[in-house]
Amino acid sequence: MEKMVQSADENGGHRSPGRRLITRDELKQHSSLPSIWIAVNNGVYDVTRWVKYHPGGEAAITNVGGRDATDLINQFHKPEVWRKKIESWYIGDLEGCSGSSSSSNDPSAAITTEFRQLGQWLEENGWYIPDTMYFVRKTLYALLMFSAALYLFFDSLSVDEGKPPKYTLYLSSFLIGLFWQQSNFIGHDIGHSSVFSKGSWKHRLFGNFVGNAFTGLSISWWKHSHETHHVTTNVVSHDPDIQHLPVFAISNKMFKYVSGKGAGIFSSYWDAFMPFNQISRFLVCYQHVLYFPIMTVARVNLHAQSLIFALTHAKCKGVLKMLELSNLLVFYSWWGYLVYLCPTWSSRLLFWYIANATVGIIHVQICLSHFIMETFDEVQYQKDGESYFEYQLRTTLDVDCSRYMDWFHGGLQYQVIHHLYPRLPRHRLRSLRHKVQEIVNKYRHVQYKHFSFLYANILTLKHMRDIAKEAAKGKLVPFKDTLIFEGLNAIG
């Protein structure tokens, strides 16, 4: 066996005579810890020992264990990166053809082939190489916005004692909210390693600067959560980006009865049961009314998650923990100082709220891309004959906008393109739309969905209202069995 592995390394993972053939049934037997195998480009690899070190979190691997992960690996990692990592873990070749490309008459196989060819074309023509100066300009624009906010803020304080602050105090708060939004767009680019051509340390340092120090959101927490979202998009039990009970439910799957647990879902990301109880029913039944008001303060939840991750998560330790916490401290220092300088408690509260409500726009932009799309109980492309690319088309939509509004959406308007090719830099997304549309137009079983920003919001509210009506009929979990009750009583 050792000779076989050595031969694999020397031949770059290509099939050669004498190699061990592994059936799909044998591969499926290694789908979860303590033994996880995946297939990539017809080779089978034991990635068990890499799970706890994976930068995108364990769930990004465990959710595709025992399956062909060719497209997922190819789209998320540069070829030289994943080859360097996993070639030493090679154990054999997958019997038969890779993925769903086994039949030319199969539309799933055909569309997979076309999207793979497009991905290869992008690689060969340098589309994945980022224009770093583009992101430097975006960062400078954001800092200019922040500088204007600081000027207006301190100007607003130049009033006689006892008089209300100038209106420029609240204008500065609005600009800080936009500064956070623009910084988060850049943080998203950094998290996908699409700012610099080489150097993971550059992305790590720049990410802490833009994410942690600018906006108070941990870049490590974001990568851990966001990469899980990409792998398990709209899977109710795995995708943290749609698990918002007790406040929101985007599918009736979230309040179905679970044997031995009651109504709700078990989140593999949080490793906890999220019940649909009395509190959930009340909130979800009015979620279409509460949606926008909650988005104005949703930032509080993300700040809390970032702090908890930086302080307690096993992946955040040593130098990384110091880097994360020191930059978060920078954020809370400058932001706390500005709030403190506001002359009255009412002005402090309004200043804080306007900034958080403004940056809440980005949370609306994120939710638009997935809330009204299909949801699933399990990751679809884990199943034989189902395509990674079709799955992304079924769970994601784009927002149509003028080129002049690209600054406002920050690349999030092209979520379909981004989910198909997540390494593609933001400044390339618009140019790729017509190529994706051309491929999809050839097939009747898939759609490339895109709506205007206004219409997408209307559809989201209608969808949440429909789910709210269904929630009123759902079974409940007693409050004493919920995570909220356990937290309040320090159980566990």
N, C-alpha and C positions, 0 to 999 in steps of 0.2 A: 504493500500500500504506500509506503514512504517513497518508493521508486516512482510510483504512479504520480504522486504529488509533485515530486521534483521534475518529472517530465512535463507536467502541466505548466510549471513556472517557466521552464525553458522555452516552451512553445507558445507562451502568451495566452494560455487558456484555450487554444484551438484544439478541436477534436483530433486525436491520433489513434492509431491501432493499439489495442491492448488496454485501453482505458475501461474503467468500470462503468457500466450502464446502470442508471438509476431510474426506476419506473416512477410514474406520477403517483401511484399509490404509496410507494415507499417514501417519496418526498413529502406527501401529506401527513405521514406519521410523525414528522418532525416540524410541527406547526406551532409549538409553544414551548416555553421553558419547562424543563432544563435542556432541551435540545431543539434548536431552530436552524433549519436549512432553507435556503432560497435558491431559485434557479435564475440565472442571468445569462442571456445569449447562449442557451443550451448547456451551459456548465452549471453544476450544482455545488453550492458552497455552504459549509457549516459556519454560520455567523454568530454562534452562541456566545463566544467570549467577547464579541464586539458590542453586544446589546447594551451593556451598562456604560459603555464609553461613547456611544453614538451622540454627536452634538445635537441632533434633532430630537433626542429623547428615545426611551425604550419602545414606546408605542409605535413609533414610525417603522420599527422592524417587526415587533411581535404581531402587528396586525396583518402582515403579509407573509408570515412564516408558513412554510410548507407549500408555497406557491411559486409560480413564475413571476418574478418581479423585474423582468427585463426593462419594460417601459418606465417603470417607477425609478429604477436605478439610473437609467440613461438620461432621463429628463431632469433629475435632481443633482446629478454629480457630473463633473467633468470626467471624461474617459480616463485620463491619467490618474485622477484621484481614486476612483473606485477600483481600478485595476491594481494600483499600488496596495490598497488596503486588503482586498479580498482574494487575490490570486493565491496567497499562501494558505487560504482556507479551502481550496478546491478539493473535492472528494470524488468527482466523477462527472459523467455527461448525462444529461436528461434524455431518456429514451423518447424518440419521436421528435417532432419539430417544436420550436419554442413558441409559447404564447398561443394565439388564436389564428395563426397564419397557416393552418393546415389545409385549407381548401380554398381554391380560387373562386368557387361559387358561393362562398360564405361571405355575406356583406360585412360581418364583423371583422373577419380576417382581411378583407379587401381594404376597409377604411383604416385598419391598424397599419397595414403595409404602407398606405399613402402618407399617414401621419409620421411614420418612422422615416420614410424617405424625405419628407419635408424637414424633419429634425436633422437628418444627416446633411441635407443641403444647407441648413442654417449653420451647422458646425463647419462645413467646408468653406463657406463664404464669409466667415468671420462675424456672423450676426450675434454670437454670444460674447464677443469682445466688447466690453463696456467703454463708453466715452467718459473717462474719469472727469474730464473738465466740465462735462454736462452736470455732473453731480456737485462739483465744486461750485459752479454757478448757482445751482439750486440752494446749496448751503449758504452761500453769501446772500442770496435773496432773503432767505429765512432770517439770517442775522441782521440784515438791514431792517426787516420788519420789526424785529425785537428791539433794535436800537431806536426806531421811531416810537415804539411803545414806551420805552424808558424815558425818552425825552418828554412825551406827553404826560407821563405819570408824574414826574418831578415838577413839571410846569403846573400841573393841577393842584399841587400842594402849596403854591405860592399865593395863598389868600390870607386875609386877616383871621386871627383866631376867633372861633365862634361862628364863622360863616361856612356855608356848605362848600364842598370842593367843586372845582370847575368840572364841566361836562367831559373835559379831556381825560379825567380819571377813568371814566367808563369806556371811552374810546380806546385808551391804552389797554384796558382789559380785553376788549374785542380783538385788538391786534395781537395780544399775547395768545389768545385762543387760536388765531390763524397761524401764528408762529408754531404752536404745538402741532397743529394739523400738518403744516408743511414739513416739520421735522419728523413727524411720524411717517410720512411718505418716504422720506430719505431713509429712515430706520428700516422700513419694509424692504427697500432696495438693498441695504446693507445686510439684513438678515438672510437674504437670498444670495449673498456673495456676488452681487452684480454691479458693484461700484469700482472695484479694482480687478485688474486682470489676474494678478497673483498676490499671494500673501494673506492667509487667514488671519494673521495677527493684525493686519491693517484693518480688516473688517471688524475684528473684536474691539480694537481701540477706538476706532471711529464710531462704532455702534454704541459704546459706552458714553462717548462724548455727546452724540446726537440723541440717543435714546434716554439714557439714565440722567445725564446732567441737564439736558434741555427740557425733557418732558416728564421725567420721573418714572419712566417705564423701563424695567430691566430688559436689556437686549437678550440676556440668557433665558429669562422667563419667556420672552416672546418667541424665540426660536423653538423652545421646548413645546410650547402650545401650538404655534403656527404650523410647524412641520407635521404634527399629528393631524391637524386640520386638513392639510393637503393630502395626506395618505388616506384619511377616512372621511372625506367631505360628505356632509349631510347624513352620516351614519349616526343614528340617535344615541347609540350606546357608546360611541367612541369619539365623536367630533366635539371638542370643547367649545367650538365657536357657535354651536347651536344649543348647547346645554345650559339653559337659562332658567330652569325651575328654581324657585317657585314663582318667578315673575312672568316669564314668557314661555310659551310652547308653540312650536311652529309645525307640529304634526300630532295627529291623534295617537300616534305610536307612543307618545310621551306620557299618556295617562291610561294605557291599557294595563290590565291586571297581570302581575307577575307572580307566578306560583311561589308561595311561601313568603312573599314580600309585600303584596298589596299592589295598588296602582302606582305607576311611575316607571322609571328606567334605572338600570344599573350602569353607572359611568365607569368605563375602564380607565379613563384618563384620571378621574378623581379617586378611583378605587372605592366608590361609595354608592349606595342606593339613593337616588333622588326621588323622593316620594311625591305623589300627587295627592295632597291632603286638603284640609279645609282652607288653609291659607293660600295654597296653590290655586284652588278652584276660584276663590274670590278674586285673586289678582289676574289669573288667566282669563276669566270671564270678561274682564274689562281691559284686556291687554291692548286692544286696538285704540282705546281711549288713552291709556297710560303710556303708549309706545314713545311718542315724542317727548313728553315730560320726563320720562325716565332716562332717555338718551341725554338729556341736558346735565344729568349728574352721574352718568354711567362711569365717568372717569374715576370716581372714588373706588369702585370695584377693582379696576385695573391697577391703580396705585397700591391697593392692599395686596393683590396677588403678587405684584412685583416685589414688595417688601418681604412677604412671607417666603417667596422663592429664594431671594437673596440671603435671607437669614437662616433658612431651615433645610433647603433642598440638598440632597446628597451630591448632586452634580456641581453645586456652587460651593467651592471650598478653596482654601489656600489663597494664592495670588488672585485667582478669579473672584473669590468672595470679597477680598479687599478692594479690587477694582470696581466691582459692582456697587458695593456699599458706599465707597468714597464718592462715587459719581452721583449716587442717589442723594447723599448728604449735600452735595453741591446744589442739586435741584431744590431740596427742601429748605436750604439756607436762603437762596435768592428769592424763591417764591414766598416763603414765610415772611421774609423781611419786607417785601412789597405789601403784602396783606397787612402786616403790623403797622406800616406807615400810614395806612388809610386813617383819616382823622376820627371817624366814628365807627361804632359797631355796625350800624346799618350800611355805611359805605363799604366796610370790609366785606360784609356778606354779599352785597350786590357786586362788588369788584370780583370776588371769588366766583360768584355764580355766572356772570357774563363770560368770563374766560372759559369756564367748564362747559357752558351751554354752547359756546362757539365751536370749541373743539369737538363737541358732541356730533357735529356734522360728519366727522369721519366714521363714527360708529354707525350712523345711518347709511353711509356709503358702503360700508362693509356688509351690513345686513341685507342690503338690496340685492347683493350678488347671489344669495343663497336661500333666503327665507321662503321664497315662493316656489323654489324648485323641488324636485323629487327628493324624498327622504327614504332611507333604507334601514333595515335591521342589522345587516352585516355589510362588510366591504364587498361591493359587487364584483370587482375585477379579481377577487380571490377565486371565483368560480370558473371552471373550465368553459371556454367558448365565449367569455365576456371580455371586453376590451377596456383597458385603462382610459383610452381616449374617449370612447363612448360614454363612460362613466362620468368624466369631467364635463362633457356636453350636457348630460342629464341633470347635473347638480349645480350648474353655474350659469349665470347670464351676464351679458355686457350692458353697459349704459351708453347710449348714443349721445354724442355731444360735439360741438364745434371744436376745431383745433385750438381756438382761442380760450376754451374752457379747460384745456388739459391741465393747466396749473391748479385749478380748483379740485380736480378729481385725482391728480397725482398718480395716474396709472391704474387706480382701482376701478376705473370705468371699463377696463379691458380684462376683467377677471377670467373670462373664458380662455383667452389667449394665454394669460398668465398661468392658469392651471394646466393647460396643455404643455406649455414650455416654461416652467418656473424659473429657469436660469436666464431667460431672455431679458436684457436690460429694458428698463421702462421706456427709453426713447426709441425702442424698436417695435413696441407693441402695436401702435396704430398702423404701421406699414405692413404688418403681417395679417391684418384682419381679412383682406380680400383673398389671400391665399387659403386661409382656413375656410372662408365662405365657399370658395370654389370646390374644395374637397367635400364639404358637407352637402352641397347642392346635388352631388351625384348620387346621394343615398336617401331613400325615403324613410328609413327607420330612425334617423337622428335629425336634430334641428340645432341650428345656431341661434339661440334666442338673444335678442337685444331690444331694449326699449329706451325711451327718453327717461331722463332722471325723474321728471314729474310723474309720468305714467308708471314707472317702476315703483314709486312710492305709493301711488294709488292702489296698485295691485298688491303690494305688501300689506297695506291696511285692510284691504278686502279679505286677503287670505287669513290674517290674524283674527279678523272678526268671525270668519267661518269656523276657525279652530276654537274660538271662544264659545261659540254656540255648542260645539261638540263637547267641550270641557264641562259644560253645565250638566251633562248626562253621565260623566265619568264616575267610577267608583273611587272611594277615598281611603287614605291611610290614616289611622288615628294619630293625632298630633304628638302623643307620647313616643311614637315610633319614628319620629323624624330626626334629621340631623340638627335642625334648629333646637329641638327640645334637648337633645343630647349635649349640644354646645352650651345652652343656657344652664344646664345642670352639671356641667363638667364631667359627663359620662365618657369614659375611655380616655 
